[in-house]
């Protein structure tokens, strides 16, 4: 077809399109005004969906760690008669 990359689109006559280069856009525009409050709103809306499994997983992990430490201890009464 003889077209190069960047000229693959169909030309429409009578319409002028302007665009801003991705390198000239402001990547963090509005992050303090819109981004952070939006993040809090989304977390608040989903907290009851992801928090209970995290709490249960932590409690199971904590219980398993404590049980492992309890079972790993030696009983001093077993070694009372050693000389």
PyMOL Python script that loads the backbone (N, CA, C, O; Angstrom):
from pymol import cmd

cmd.read_pdbstr("""\
ATOM      1  N   UNK A   1       0.829  -1.188   0.000  1.00  0.00           N
ATOM      2  CA  UNK A   1       0.000   0.000   0.000  1.00  0.00           C
ATOM      3  C   UNK A   1       0.870   1.246   0.000  1.00  0.00           C
ATOM      4  O   UNK A   1       0.381   2.328  -0.325  1.00  0.00           O
ATOM      5  N   UNK A   2       2.120   1.130   0.348  1.00  0.00           N
ATOM      6  CA  UNK A   2       3.023   2.248   0.227  1.00  0.00           C
ATOM      7  C   UNK A   2       2.897   3.297   1.314  1.00  0.00           C
ATOM      8  O   UNK A   2       3.468   4.380   1.187  1.00  0.00           O
ATOM      9  N   UNK A   3       2.162   3.006   2.383  1.00  0.00           N
ATOM     10  CA  UNK A   3       2.017   3.986   3.458  1.00  0.00           C
ATOM     11  C   UNK A   3       3.047   3.711   4.548  1.00  0.00           C
ATOM     12  O   UNK A   3       3.368   2.562   4.853  1.00  0.00           O
ATOM     13  N   UNK A   4       3.543   4.775   5.113  1.00  0.00           N
ATOM     14  CA  UNK A   4       4.501   4.635   6.188  1.00  0.00           C
ATOM     15  C   UNK A   4       3.785   4.741   7.528  1.00  0.00           C
ATOM     16  O   UNK A   4       2.651   5.212   7.615  1.00  0.00           O
ATOM     17  N   UNK A   5       4.475   4.293   8.564  1.00  0.00           N
ATOM     18  CA  UNK A   5       3.881   4.370   9.896  1.00  0.00           C
ATOM     19  C   UNK A   5       3.680   5.826  10.272  1.00  0.00           C
ATOM     20  O   UNK A   5       4.584   6.642  10.091  1.00  0.00           O
ATOM     21  N   UNK A   6       2.516   6.163  10.788  1.00  0.00           N
ATOM     22  CA  UNK A   6       2.169   7.543  11.105  1.00  0.00           C
ATOM     23  C   UNK A   6       1.260   8.147  10.055  1.00  0.00           C
ATOM     24  O   UNK A   6       0.575   9.133  10.330  1.00  0.00           O
ATOM     25  N   UNK A   7       1.236   7.579   8.859  1.00  0.00           N
ATOM     26  CA  UNK A   7       0.353   8.046   7.799  1.00  0.00           C
ATOM     27  C   UNK A   7      -0.608   6.942   7.385  1.00  0.00           C
ATOM     28  O   UNK A   7      -0.977   6.838   6.215  1.00  0.00           O
ATOM     29  N   UNK A   8      -1.010   6.118   8.345  1.00  0.00           N
ATOM     30  CA  UNK A   8      -1.874   4.991   8.017  1.00  0.00           C
ATOM     31  C   UNK A   8      -3.352   5.361   7.988  1.00  0.00           C
ATOM     32  O   UNK A   8      -4.157   4.613   7.432  1.00  0.00           O
ATOM     33  N   UNK A   9      -3.721   6.479   8.563  1.00  0.00           N
ATOM     34  CA  UNK A   9      -5.120   6.861   8.634  1.00  0.00           C
ATOM     35  C   UNK A   9      -5.654   7.358   7.307  1.00  0.00           C
ATOM     36  O   UNK A   9      -4.900   7.685   6.391  1.00  0.00           O
ATOM     37  N   UNK A  10      -6.959   7.407   7.229  1.00  0.00           N
ATOM     38  CA  UNK A  10      -7.624   7.910   6.022  1.00  0.00           C
ATOM     39  C   UNK A  10      -7.684   9.430   6.117  1.00  0.00           C
ATOM     40  O   UNK A  10      -8.014   9.982   7.167  1.00  0.00           O
ATOM     41  N   UNK A  11      -7.365  10.097   5.017  1.00  0.00           N
ATOM     42  CA  UNK A  11      -7.402  11.557   5.016  1.00  0.00           C
ATOM     43  C   UNK A  11      -8.829  12.028   4.796  1.00  0.00           C
ATOM     44  O   UNK A  11      -9.525  11.589   3.881  1.00  0.00           O
ATOM     45  N   UNK A  12      -9.240  12.945   5.675  1.00  0.00           N
ATOM     46  CA  UNK A  12     -10.547  13.559   5.538  1.00  0.00           C
ATOM     47  C   UNK A  12     -10.305  15.028   5.241  1.00  0.00           C
ATOM     48  O   UNK A  12      -9.686  15.730   6.039  1.00  0.00           O
ATOM     49  N   UNK A  13     -10.783  15.489   4.114  1.00  0.00           N
ATOM     50  CA  UNK A  13     -10.533  16.862   3.700  1.00  0.00           C
ATOM     51  C   UNK A  13     -11.536  17.801   4.350  1.00  0.00           C
ATOM     52  O   UNK A  13     -12.715  17.471   4.477  1.00  0.00           O
ATOM     53  N   UNK A  14     -11.066  18.966   4.760  1.00  0.00           N
ATOM     54  CA  UNK A  14     -11.929  19.974   5.360  1.00  0.00           C
ATOM     55  C   UNK A  14     -11.963  19.910   6.876  1.00  0.00           C
ATOM     56  O   UNK A  14     -12.576  20.772   7.506  1.00  0.00           O
ATOM     57  N   UNK A  15     -11.321  18.911   7.486  1.00  0.00           N
ATOM     58  CA  UNK A  15     -11.280  18.790   8.935  1.00  0.00           C
ATOM     59  C   UNK A  15      -9.813  18.874   9.365  1.00  0.00           C
ATOM     60  O   UNK A  15      -8.957  18.133   8.881  1.00  0.00           O
ATOM     61  N   UNK A  16      -9.560  19.784  10.273  1.00  0.00           N
ATOM     62  CA  UNK A  16      -8.202  19.954  10.775  1.00  0.00           C
ATOM     63  C   UNK A  16      -8.170  19.404  12.199  1.00  0.00           C
ATOM     64  O   UNK A  16      -8.982  19.789  13.040  1.00  0.00           O
ATOM     65  N   UNK A  17      -7.239  18.514  12.456  1.00  0.00           N
ATOM     66  CA  UNK A  17      -7.106  17.942  13.789  1.00  0.00           C
ATOM     67  C   UNK A  17      -5.779  18.380  14.387  1.00  0.00           C
ATOM     68  O   UNK A  17      -4.737  18.339  13.734  1.00  0.00           O
ATOM     69  N   UNK A  18      -5.843  18.800  15.643  1.00  0.00           N
ATOM     70  CA  UNK A  18      -4.652  19.167  16.378  1.00  0.00           C
ATOM     71  C   UNK A  18      -4.512  18.208  17.554  1.00  0.00           C
ATOM     72  O   UNK A  18      -5.507  17.803  18.155  1.00  0.00           O
ATOM     73  N   UNK A  19      -3.314  17.859  17.868  1.00  0.00           N
ATOM     74  CA  UNK A  19      -3.090  16.996  19.021  1.00  0.00           C
ATOM     75  C   UNK A  19      -1.828  17.445  19.739  1.00  0.00           C
ATOM     76  O   UNK A  19      -0.962  18.108  19.168  1.00  0.00           O
ATOM     77  N   UNK A  20      -1.752  17.072  20.979  1.00  0.00           N
ATOM     78  CA  UNK A  20      -0.604  17.421  21.807  1.00  0.00           C
ATOM     79  C   UNK A  20       0.284  16.197  21.923  1.00  0.00           C
ATOM     80  O   UNK A  20      -0.199  15.085  22.132  1.00  0.00           O
ATOM     81  N   UNK A  21       1.548  16.402  21.788  1.00  0.00           N
ATOM     82  CA  UNK A  21       2.498  15.309  21.903  1.00  0.00           C
ATOM     83  C   UNK A  21       2.428  14.698  23.294  1.00  0.00           C
ATOM     84  O   UNK A  21       2.272  15.436  24.267  1.00  0.00           O
ATOM     85  N   UNK A  22       2.537  13.375  23.430  1.00  0.00           N
ATOM     86  CA  UNK A  22       2.528  12.753  24.762  1.00  0.00           C
ATOM     87  C   UNK A  22       3.671  13.250  25.630  1.00  0.00           C
ATOM     88  O   UNK A  22       3.574  13.194  26.855  1.00  0.00           O
ATOM     89  N   UNK A  23       4.740  13.730  25.037  1.00  0.00           N
ATOM     90  CA  UNK A  23       5.862  14.216  25.806  1.00  0.00           C
ATOM     91  C   UNK A  23       5.632  15.623  26.342  1.00  0.00           C
ATOM     92  O   UNK A  23       6.389  16.091  27.192  1.00  0.00           O
ATOM     93  N   UNK A  24       4.598  16.301  25.858  1.00  0.00           N
ATOM     94  CA  UNK A  24       4.301  17.649  26.319  1.00  0.00           C
ATOM     95  C   UNK A  24       3.104  17.692  27.245  1.00  0.00           C
ATOM     96  O   UNK A  24       2.759  18.762  27.748  1.00  0.00           O
ATOM     97  N   UNK A  25       2.467  16.574  27.483  1.00  0.00           N
ATOM     98  CA  UNK A  25       1.312  16.548  28.369  1.00  0.00           C
ATOM     99  C   UNK A  25       1.762  16.596  29.817  1.00  0.00           C
ATOM    100  O   UNK A  25       2.875  16.190  30.151  1.00  0.00           O
ATOM    101  N   UNK A  26       0.886  17.094  30.666  1.00  0.00           N
ATOM    102  CA  UNK A  26       1.185  17.140  32.091  1.00  0.00           C
ATOM    103  C   UNK A  26       0.688  15.839  32.714  1.00  0.00           C
ATOM    104  O   UNK A  26      -0.517  15.643  32.874  1.00  0.00           O
ATOM    105  N   UNK A  27       1.598  14.970  33.058  1.00  0.00           N
ATOM    106  CA  UNK A  27       1.237  13.635  33.535  1.00  0.00           C
ATOM    107  C   UNK A  27       0.555  13.679  34.899  1.00  0.00           C
ATOM    108  O   UNK A  27      -0.310  12.847  35.171  1.00  0.00           O
ATOM    109  N   UNK A  28       0.912  14.610  35.751  1.00  0.00           N
ATOM    110  CA  UNK A  28       0.365  14.661  37.100  1.00  0.00           C
ATOM    111  C   UNK A  28      -0.567  15.847  37.299  1.00  0.00           C
ATOM    112  O   UNK A  28      -0.692  16.353  38.414  1.00  0.00           O
ATOM    113  N   UNK A  29      -1.210  16.288  36.253  1.00  0.00           N
ATOM    114  CA  UNK A  29      -2.135  17.409  36.364  1.00  0.00           C
ATOM    115  C   UNK A  29      -3.354  16.989  37.170  1.00  0.00           C
ATOM    116  O   UNK A  29      -4.009  16.005  36.827  1.00  0.00           O
ATOM    117  N   UNK A  30      -3.667  17.713  38.232  1.00  0.00           N
ATOM    118  CA  UNK A  30      -4.856  17.448  39.039  1.00  0.00           C
ATOM    119  C   UNK A  30      -4.726  16.290  39.992  1.00  0.00           C
ATOM    120  O   UNK A  30      -5.737  15.814  40.506  1.00  0.00           O
ATOM    121  N   UNK A  31      -3.514  15.812  40.253  1.00  0.00           N
ATOM    122  CA  UNK A  31      -3.381  14.642  41.123  1.00  0.00           C
ATOM    123  C   UNK A  31      -3.748  14.983  42.563  1.00  0.00           C
ATOM    124  O   UNK A  31      -4.334  14.154  43.259  1.00  0.00           O
ATOM    125  N   UNK A  32      -3.415  16.182  43.019  1.00  0.00           N
ATOM    126  CA  UNK A  32      -3.759  16.556  44.389  1.00  0.00           C
ATOM    127  C   UNK A  32      -5.232  16.910  44.524  1.00  0.00           C
ATOM    128  O   UNK A  32      -5.851  16.626  45.549  1.00  0.00           O
ATOM    129  N   UNK A  33      -5.789  17.525  43.503  1.00  0.00           N
ATOM    130  CA  UNK A  33      -7.181  17.967  43.568  1.00  0.00           C
ATOM    131  C   UNK A  33      -8.163  16.834  43.266  1.00  0.00           C
ATOM    132  O   UNK A  33      -9.215  16.742  43.899  1.00  0.00           O
ATOM    133  N   UNK A  34      -7.828  15.980  42.313  1.00  0.00           N
ATOM    134  CA  UNK A  34      -8.762  14.930  41.892  1.00  0.00           C
ATOM    135  C   UNK A  34      -8.291  13.521  42.247  1.00  0.00           C
ATOM    136  O   UNK A  34      -9.100  12.681  42.638  1.00  0.00           O
ATOM    137  N   UNK A  35      -7.002  13.257  42.115  1.00  0.00           N
ATOM    138  CA  UNK A  35      -6.502  11.896  42.244  1.00  0.00           C
ATOM    139  C   UNK A  35      -6.587  11.326  43.643  1.00  0.00           C
ATOM    140  O   UNK A  35      -7.086  10.217  43.830  1.00  0.00           O
ATOM    141  N   UNK A  36      -6.109  12.067  44.625  1.00  0.00           N
ATOM    142  CA  UNK A  36      -6.100  11.560  46.001  1.00  0.00           C
ATOM    143  C   UNK A  36      -7.514  11.428  46.561  1.00  0.00           C
ATOM    144  O   UNK A  36      -7.821  10.385  47.139  1.00  0.00           O
ATOM    145  N   UNK A  37      -8.398  12.428  46.425  1.00  0.00           N
ATOM    146  CA  UNK A  37      -9.771  12.231  46.906  1.00  0.00           C
ATOM    147  C   UNK A  37     -10.497  11.095  46.174  1.00  0.00           C
ATOM    148  O   UNK A  37     -11.298  10.380  46.777  1.00  0.00           O
ATOM    149  N   UNK A  38     -10.220  10.932  44.890  1.00  0.00           N
ATOM    150  CA  UNK A  38     -10.847   9.845  44.148  1.00  0.00           C
ATOM    151  C   UNK A  38     -10.360   8.497  44.660  1.00  0.00           C
ATOM    152  O   UNK A  38     -11.137   7.544  44.729  1.00  0.00           O
ATOM    153  N   UNK A  39      -9.081   8.406  45.021  1.00  0.00           N
ATOM    154  CA  UNK A  39      -8.551   7.160  45.574  1.00  0.00           C
ATOM    155  C   UNK A  39      -9.230   6.841  46.897  1.00  0.00           C
ATOM    156  O   UNK A  39      -9.622   5.696  47.123  1.00  0.00           O
ATOM    157  N   UNK A  40      -9.376   7.822  47.773  1.00  0.00           N
ATOM    158  CA  UNK A  40     -10.053   7.586  49.049  1.00  0.00           C
ATOM    159  C   UNK A  40     -11.505   7.164  48.828  1.00  0.00           C
ATOM    160  O   UNK A  40     -12.005   6.285  49.530  1.00  0.00           O
ATOM    161  N   UNK A  41     -12.178   7.771  47.872  1.00  0.00           N
ATOM    162  CA  UNK A  41     -13.571   7.415  47.596  1.00  0.00           C
ATOM    163  C   UNK A  41     -13.684   5.973  47.110  1.00  0.00           C
ATOM    164  O   UNK A  41     -14.592   5.246  47.513  1.00  0.00           O
ATOM    165  N   UNK A  42     -12.759   5.561  46.241  1.00  0.00           N
ATOM    166  CA  UNK A  42     -12.795   4.199  45.731  1.00  0.00           C
ATOM    167  C   UNK A  42     -12.466   3.177  46.807  1.00  0.00           C
ATOM    168  O   UNK A  42     -13.087   2.117  46.872  1.00  0.00           O
ATOM    169  N   UNK A  43     -11.489   3.495  47.650  1.00  0.00           N
ATOM    170  CA  UNK A  43     -11.134   2.571  48.733  1.00  0.00           C
ATOM    171  C   UNK A  43     -12.292   2.455  49.709  1.00  0.00           C
ATOM    172  O   UNK A  43     -12.618   1.356  50.160  1.00  0.00           O
ATOM    173  N   UNK A  44     -12.919   3.589  50.042  1.00  0.00           N
ATOM    174  CA  UNK A  44     -14.050   3.570  50.962  1.00  0.00           C
ATOM    175  C   UNK A  44     -15.194   2.723  50.415  1.00  0.00           C
ATOM    176  O   UNK A  44     -15.901   2.063  51.177  1.00  0.00           O
ATOM    177  N   UNK A  45     -15.375   2.741  49.116  1.00  0.00           N
ATOM    178  CA  UNK A  45     -16.444   1.956  48.512  1.00  0.00           C
ATOM    179  C   UNK A  45     -16.145   0.465  48.436  1.00  0.00           C
ATOM    180  O   UNK A  45     -17.067  -0.340  48.309  1.00  0.00           O
ATOM    181  N   UNK A  46     -14.871   0.081  48.512  1.00  0.00           N
ATOM    182  CA  UNK A  46     -14.492  -1.332  48.361  1.00  0.00           C
ATOM    183  C   UNK A  46     -13.902  -1.940  49.621  1.00  0.00           C
ATOM    184  O   UNK A  46     -13.497  -3.103  49.602  1.00  0.00           O
ATOM    185  N   UNK A  47     -13.841  -1.192  50.713  1.00  0.00           N
ATOM    186  CA  UNK A  47     -13.120  -1.680  51.896  1.00  0.00           C
ATOM    187  C   UNK A  47     -13.750  -2.938  52.483  1.00  0.00           C
ATOM    188  O   UNK A  47     -13.031  -3.804  52.982  1.00  0.00           O
ATOM    189  N   UNK A  48     -15.064  -3.057  52.437  1.00  0.00           N
ATOM    190  CA  UNK A  48     -15.710  -4.247  52.998  1.00  0.00           C
ATOM    191  C   UNK A  48     -15.588  -5.447  52.076  1.00  0.00           C
ATOM    192  O   UNK A  48     -15.976  -6.554  52.448  1.00  0.00           O
ATOM    193  N   UNK A  49     -15.064  -5.246  50.902  1.00  0.00           N
ATOM    194  CA  UNK A  49     -14.855  -6.347  49.973  1.00  0.00           C
ATOM    195  C   UNK A  49     -13.461  -6.954  50.110  1.00  0.00           C
ATOM    196  O   UNK A  49     -13.306  -8.168  49.980  1.00  0.00           O
ATOM    197  N   UNK A  50     -12.442  -6.129  50.370  1.00  0.00           N
ATOM    198  CA  UNK A  50     -11.083  -6.669  50.434  1.00  0.00           C
ATOM    199  C   UNK A  50     -10.511  -6.741  51.837  1.00  0.00           C
ATOM    200  O   UNK A  50      -9.529  -7.452  52.051  1.00  0.00           O
ATOM    201  N   UNK A  51     -11.082  -6.040  52.797  1.00  0.00           N
ATOM    202  CA  UNK A  51     -10.504  -6.038  54.134  1.00  0.00           C
ATOM    203  C   UNK A  51     -10.761  -7.335  54.915  1.00  0.00           C
ATOM    204  O   UNK A  51      -9.822  -7.822  55.545  1.00  0.00           O
ATOM    205  N   UNK A  52     -11.957  -7.926  54.919  1.00  0.00           N
ATOM    206  CA  UNK A  52     -12.154  -9.160  55.689  1.00  0.00           C
ATOM    207  C   UNK A  52     -11.214 -10.299  55.290  1.00  0.00           C
ATOM    208  O   UNK A  52     -10.677 -10.954  56.183  1.00  0.00           O
ATOM    209  N   UNK A  53     -10.980 -10.574  53.998  1.00  0.00           N
ATOM    210  CA  UNK A  53     -10.010 -11.630  53.694  1.00  0.00           C
ATOM    211  C   UNK A  53      -8.603 -11.305  54.182  1.00  0.00           C
ATOM    212  O   UNK A  53      -7.874 -12.210  54.587  1.00  0.00           O
ATOM    213  N   UNK A  54      -8.204 -10.034  54.152  1.00  0.00           N
ATOM    214  CA  UNK A  54      -6.889  -9.669  54.655  1.00  0.00           C
ATOM    215  C   UNK A  54      -6.782  -9.884  56.158  1.00  0.00           C
ATOM    216  O   UNK A  54      -5.753 -10.350  56.648  1.00  0.00           O
ATOM    217  N   UNK A  55      -7.841  -9.545  56.893  1.00  0.00           N
ATOM    218  CA  UNK A  55      -7.840  -9.739  58.342  1.00  0.00           C
ATOM    219  C   UNK A  55      -7.792 -11.232  58.669  1.00  0.00           C
ATOM    220  O   UNK A  55      -7.032 -11.651  59.542  1.00  0.00           O
ATOM    221  N   UNK A  56      -8.592 -12.029  57.976  1.00  0.00           N
ATOM    222  CA  UNK A  56      -8.589 -13.478  58.212  1.00  0.00           C
ATOM    223  C   UNK A  56      -7.223 -14.068  57.882  1.00  0.00           C
ATOM    224  O   UNK A  56      -6.710 -14.895  58.635  1.00  0.00           O
ATOM    225  N   UNK A  57      -6.639 -13.659  56.784  1.00  0.00           N
ATOM    226  CA  UNK A  57      -5.316 -14.172  56.405  1.00  0.00           C
ATOM    227  C   UNK A  57      -4.277 -13.794  57.453  1.00  0.00           C
ATOM    228  O   UNK A  57      -3.420 -14.614  57.783  1.00  0.00           O
ATOM    229  N   UNK A  58      -4.328 -12.582  57.981  1.00  0.00           N
ATOM    230  CA  UNK A  58      -3.374 -12.180  59.017  1.00  0.00           C
ATOM    231  C   UNK A  58      -3.575 -12.995  60.279  1.00  0.00           C
ATOM    232  O   UNK A  58      -2.603 -13.437  60.891  1.00  0.00           O
ATOM    233  N   UNK A  59      -4.831 -13.202  60.680  1.00  0.00           N
ATOM    234  CA  UNK A  59      -5.087 -13.972  61.895  1.00  0.00           C
ATOM    235  C   UNK A  59      -4.616 -15.415  61.755  1.00  0.00           C
ATOM    236  O   UNK A  59      -4.059 -15.974  62.700  1.00  0.00           O
ATOM    237  N   UNK A  60      -4.830 -16.025  60.593  1.00  0.00           N
ATOM    238  CA  UNK A  60      -4.353 -17.393  60.359  1.00  0.00           C
ATOM    239  C   UNK A  60      -2.831 -17.435  60.377  1.00  0.00           C
ATOM    240  O   UNK A  60      -2.250 -18.352  60.957  1.00  0.00           O
ATOM    241  N   UNK A  61      -2.177 -16.462  59.754  1.00  0.00           N
ATOM    242  CA  UNK A  61      -0.726 -16.401  59.749  1.00  0.00           C
ATOM    243  C   UNK A  61      -0.181 -16.230  61.167  1.00  0.00           C
ATOM    244  O   UNK A  61       0.777 -16.901  61.552  1.00  0.00           O
ATOM    245  N   UNK A  62      -0.788 -15.334  61.939  1.00  0.00           N
ATOM    246  CA  UNK A  62      -0.342 -15.089  63.304  1.00  0.00           C
ATOM    247  C   UNK A  62      -0.531 -16.334  64.165  1.00  0.00           C
ATOM    248  O   UNK A  62       0.354 -16.693  64.941  1.00  0.00           O
ATOM    249  N   UNK A  63      -1.672 -16.987  64.032  1.00  0.00           N
ATOM    250  CA  UNK A  63      -1.926 -18.217  64.782  1.00  0.00           C
ATOM    251  C   UNK A  63      -0.914 -19.295  64.408  1.00  0.00           C
ATOM    252  O   UNK A  63      -0.380 -19.968  65.290  1.00  0.00           O
ATOM    253  N   UNK A  64      -0.646 -19.469  63.129  1.00  0.00           N
ATOM    254  CA  UNK A  64       0.305 -20.480  62.683  1.00  0.00           C
ATOM    255  C   UNK A  64       1.709 -20.206  63.176  1.00  0.00           C
ATOM    256  O   UNK A  64       2.423 -21.138  63.546  1.00  0.00           O
ATOM    257  N   UNK A  65       2.119 -18.956  63.192  1.00  0.00           N
ATOM    258  CA  UNK A  65       3.446 -18.599  63.685  1.00  0.00           C
ATOM    259  C   UNK A  65       3.577 -18.893  65.174  1.00  0.00           C
ATOM    260  O   UNK A  65       4.597 -19.418  65.622  1.00  0.00           O
ATOM    261  N   UNK A  66       2.547 -18.556  65.937  1.00  0.00           N
ATOM    262  CA  UNK A  66       2.583 -18.810  67.381  1.00  0.00           C
ATOM    263  C   UNK A  66       2.555 -20.308  67.674  1.00  0.00           C
ATOM    264  O   UNK A  66       3.266 -20.771  68.566  1.00  0.00           O
ATOM    265  N   UNK A  67       1.753 -21.065  66.946  1.00  0.00           N
ATOM    266  CA  UNK A  67       1.709 -22.518  67.153  1.00  0.00           C
ATOM    267  C   UNK A  67       3.037 -23.153  66.788  1.00  0.00           C
ATOM    268  O   UNK A  67       3.488 -24.066  67.480  1.00  0.00           O
ATOM    269  N   UNK A  68       3.674 -22.701  65.726  1.00  0.00           N
ATOM    270  CA  UNK A  68       4.974 -23.230  65.343  1.00  0.00           C
ATOM    271  C   UNK A  68       6.011 -22.954  66.430  1.00  0.00           C
ATOM    272  O   UNK A  68       6.821 -23.823  66.752  1.00  0.00           O
ATOM    273  N   UNK A  69       5.986 -21.756  66.990  1.00  0.00           N
ATOM    274  CA  UNK A  69       6.929 -21.434  68.062  1.00  0.00           C
ATOM    275  C   UNK A  69       6.642 -22.274  69.301  1.00  0.00           C
ATOM    276  O   UNK A  69       7.571 -22.691  69.992  1.00  0.00           O
ATOM    277  N   UNK A  70       5.366 -22.528  69.590  1.00  0.00           N
ATOM    278  CA  UNK A  70       5.005 -23.337  70.759  1.00  0.00           C
ATOM    279  C   UNK A  70       5.450 -24.782  70.581  1.00  0.00           C
ATOM    280  O   UNK A  70       5.969 -25.389  71.518  1.00  0.00           O
ATOM    281  N   UNK A  71       5.256 -25.332  69.407  1.00  0.00           N
ATOM    282  CA  UNK A  71       5.637 -26.724  69.160  1.00  0.00           C
ATOM    283  C   UNK A  71       7.153 -26.885  69.035  1.00  0.00           C
ATOM    284  O   UNK A  71       7.668 -27.986  69.232  1.00  0.00           O
ATOM    285  N   UNK A  72       7.867 -25.822  68.716  1.00  0.00           N
ATOM    286  CA  UNK A  72       9.313 -25.901  68.551  1.00  0.00           C
ATOM    287  C   UNK A  72      10.063 -25.820  69.874  1.00  0.00           C
ATOM    288  O   UNK A  72      11.244 -26.165  69.927  1.00  0.00           O
ATOM    289  N   UNK A  73       9.413 -25.378  70.932  1.00  0.00           N
ATOM    290  CA  UNK A  73      10.074 -25.260  72.235  1.00  0.00           C
ATOM    291  C   UNK A  73      10.307 -26.644  72.840  1.00  0.00           C
ATOM    292  O   UNK A  73       9.528 -27.574  72.633  1.00  0.00           O
ATOM    293  N   UNK A  74      11.373 -26.748  73.574  1.00  0.00           N
ATOM    294  CA  UNK A  74      11.656 -27.982  74.302  1.00  0.00           C
ATOM    295  C   UNK A  74      11.031 -27.891  75.681  1.00  0.00           C
ATOM    296  O   UNK A  74      10.932 -26.812  76.266  1.00  0.00           O
ATOM    297  N   UNK A  75      10.611 -29.039  76.191  1.00  0.00           N
ATOM    298  CA  UNK A  75      10.039 -29.110  77.532  1.00  0.00           C
ATOM    299  C   UNK A  75      11.180 -29.294  78.524  1.00  0.00           C
ATOM    300  O   UNK A  75      11.861 -30.318  78.465  1.00  0.00           O
ATOM    301  N   UNK A  76      11.420 -28.352  79.433  1.00  0.00           N
ATOM    302  CA  UNK A  76      12.535 -28.490  80.384  1.00  0.00           C
ATOM    303  C   UNK A  76      12.386 -29.706  81.295  1.00  0.00           C
ATOM    304  O   UNK A  76      13.390 -30.215  81.793  1.00  0.00           O
ATOM    305  N   UNK A  77      11.169 -30.183  81.526  1.00  0.00           N
ATOM    306  CA  UNK A  77      10.966 -31.345  82.408  1.00  0.00           C
ATOM    307  C   UNK A  77      11.587 -32.612  81.801  1.00  0.00           C
ATOM    308  O   UNK A  77      11.956 -33.523  82.543  1.00  0.00           O
ATOM    309  N   UNK A  78      11.706 -32.687  80.504  1.00  0.00           N
ATOM    310  CA  UNK A  78      12.299 -33.871  79.869  1.00  0.00           C
ATOM    311  C   UNK A  78      13.793 -33.969  80.131  1.00  0.00           C
ATOM    312  O   UNK A  78      14.361 -35.056  80.029  1.00  0.00           O
ATOM    313  N   UNK A  79      14.447 -32.852  80.470  1.00  0.00           N
ATOM    314  CA  UNK A  79      15.891 -32.832  80.645  1.00  0.00           C
ATOM    315  C   UNK A  79      16.293 -32.591  82.099  1.00  0.00           C
ATOM    316  O   UNK A  79      17.436 -32.219  82.363  1.00  0.00           O
ATOM    317  N   UNK A  80      15.373 -32.794  83.050  1.00  0.00           N
ATOM    318  CA  UNK A  80      15.657 -32.514  84.457  1.00  0.00           C
ATOM    319  C   UNK A  80      16.645 -33.489  85.049  1.00  0.00           C
ATOM    320  O   UNK A  80      17.400 -33.105  85.942  1.00  0.00           O
ATOM    321  N   UNK A  81      16.684 -34.746  84.596  1.00  0.00           N
ATOM    322  CA  UNK A  81      17.547 -35.764  85.188  1.00  0.00           C
ATOM    323  C   UNK A  81      18.884 -35.883  84.457  1.00  0.00           C
ATOM    324  O   UNK A  81      19.687 -36.746  84.812  1.00  0.00           O
ATOM    325  N   UNK A  82      19.148 -35.067  83.470  1.00  0.00           N
ATOM    326  CA  UNK A  82      20.445 -35.124  82.767  1.00  0.00           C
ATOM    327  C   UNK A  82      21.534 -34.540  83.661  1.00  0.00           C
ATOM    328  O   UNK A  82      21.328 -33.552  84.366  1.00  0.00           O
ATOM    329  N   UNK A  83      22.683 -35.172  83.610  1.00  0.00           N
ATOM    330  CA  UNK A  83      23.764 -34.630  84.440  1.00  0.00           C
ATOM    331  C   UNK A  83      24.898 -34.104  83.604  1.00  0.00           C
ATOM    332  O   UNK A  83      25.889 -33.614  84.145  1.00  0.00           O
TER     333      UNK A  83
END
""", "prot")
cmd.dss("prot")
cmd.show_as("cartoon", "prot")
cmd.util.cbc("prot")
cmd.orient("prot")
